[in-house]
Amino acid sequence: AIALVGEELDYSFIFSMTKWRGYGGTTQHWDYAKESFSLMSALAVVTSRVRLVTSIALPTLHPAVAARMAVTLDDISDGRLIVNIVAGWNKFEYSQMGLWPGDAYYGYRYDYATEYVEVLRRLWDEGRVTFNGRYFQLHDCVCLPKPARRIPLIGAGQSEKGMRAAPIS
């Protein structure tokens, strides 16, 4: 209902964050959150104009899986998808699932994000990729169909390195 009101008011986008663990306490701040791709898929069906921003917490999803999910959602939404890249900093979100790569990740997370985006873009542009990077290795990895358009990416960061790495396209 909120999304439909936003569309009726001519909002330009609906943003879905990714949060796998909140901060608890008496307010339970962000303890309750919907999964971003599923939420935006549901909103794609009931809206028709507003752009849909889904968020990917990079430690939780391989870029080849994210690429296919994004192509599907972009198709379902008739080209209204925007992907928000979240490098991830809160180790408690990821360690609860055994996905935290260790505290050294703080030092290389933006390099990881840059390579992640390179894999996404190559899969979307080429449809079939062999890639031997520092963090990802793909052998004849297929992502078909390719998206009908260049899916926009956004990202945020507060540090100087994070601002430079933010994939705005």
N, C-alpha and C positions, 0 to 999 in steps of 0.2 A: 504494500500500500504506500509506503514511504517513497519507493522508487517511482511509482506512478505519479505521485504528487510532484516529485522532483522533475519528472519529464513534462508534466503539465505546466509547471512553472518555468520551463525552458532551461533547466540546469544543463550544463554542457557535459557533465560526467557524474558517475556514481563510483566511488572508490571503496574497495574492499581491502582492508589490511590483512596481513597474515600474522597471527599470534598463536603460538602453540602452548604457551603457558603465561598466565598473567602474574600479577605481583601479590595476589592474596590479600591478607589483612581483612579488616572489618568491611571494607568496601568491595573486596574481591575485584579490584581494578583489572580489567581485561582478562579475568579468569574465564569468562564466557565469550567465545568467538566462533563464528562460522568459518568453515573452510572456504577459501577465496574462490577457487575455480568452480566449485559446486554452486556457490551462491550466485556468482556472475552468470553461470549457465542457466540457472532458474530465472534470473532477472532478464536474460536475453529473450526468453520466451514471452514475457509479459510486457516488455517495453519495445519501442520501435525506433526511437531517435537518439536517446541519450547514450553517450559513449560509456563503456564499461571497463573499469580499471581493476584487473585482477593482480594479486601480489604473489610472488614466488619467494619463499625463504630458501635461499640456495642450498643450505646444508640438508634440506629435506627431500629434494627432488632432482634426479639426474636431468641434465639439460636435454637429452634426447626424448625423455618422457614429457618434460615441460613443453618442448617444441611441438610435439604431436597434440598435446592437450590444448595448446594455444591455437593451433591451426583449426582444430575442431570447434573451439569456442568462437573464433573469429568467423568461421563459416555459419555457425548457428545464429550469430548476432548480425549477420549481413555486413561484416566489416566494421564493427563498432568497438573492437577490443583494443585496449592499451595494456601493456604488461609492465608492472612495477617490479623492478629488481631489488631484492632485499638481501644484502650480503650477510646479515645476521651478526649479532654481537652478544646476545644474552645466552651464555652457555647453558643456563638451566633449562631453556626451552628445548635445546637439542640433546643435552646429556640425559634427560629423562627418557629419551628414545634410543640412547646409545649412538647418537649421530654427531656428537661434538668432536671435532677433529683434534682437540687439544688447544691449550692456551696460545700456542704458536700461531694459531689461526688469526688472532688479532693482528699480527704483523703482515700476513699475506692475503687477507680476505678480499681486498680490492683487486689484487692480481688474479685471484680465483674467480672473482666476479667478471673481470675482463675476459678471461678465457671462456667462462660459461656463456657470456653473450656472444663471443666469436662462434662457439659451437651452435648456439641457437640460430644466429644469422646464416651460417653456412648451410645448416639443415634446411632452413626456409628457402634460401636462395637456390641451392643446388639439388635438394631432394634426396641425395645419396652422398655420404661423406665418409672418408677415411681420415682420421685425425689423430695425431700423436702429440699431445700437449703435455704440459707439466702435471696437470690435474686430471685430464680426461683423455682416454684413448678409445677411439671408435674405429671399428673395422667394417667398412661397407655398410654403414648405418643408414637406414632408409627412413625418410619422413615424407611420405606421400599420402595425399596430395600436398603440393606446395601451397602456401597461402595465396589467395587471389590478389593480395596487395602486400606492401611492406608493413608489417605489424609494428606500430610505434612502441618504443621502450622508454621508460622513465626510471629514475632512481634518485636517491637522496643520500647525502652524507653531511656530516658536520665538520669532519676534519678536512684539512687541505687536500690530502690524498683521496678522501672520499668524494669531495666535490669534483676533483679532476676525473675520477673514475665513473661518476654518475653517467649512465648510458641514456642520454637524451637524444632521441631520434624519432 
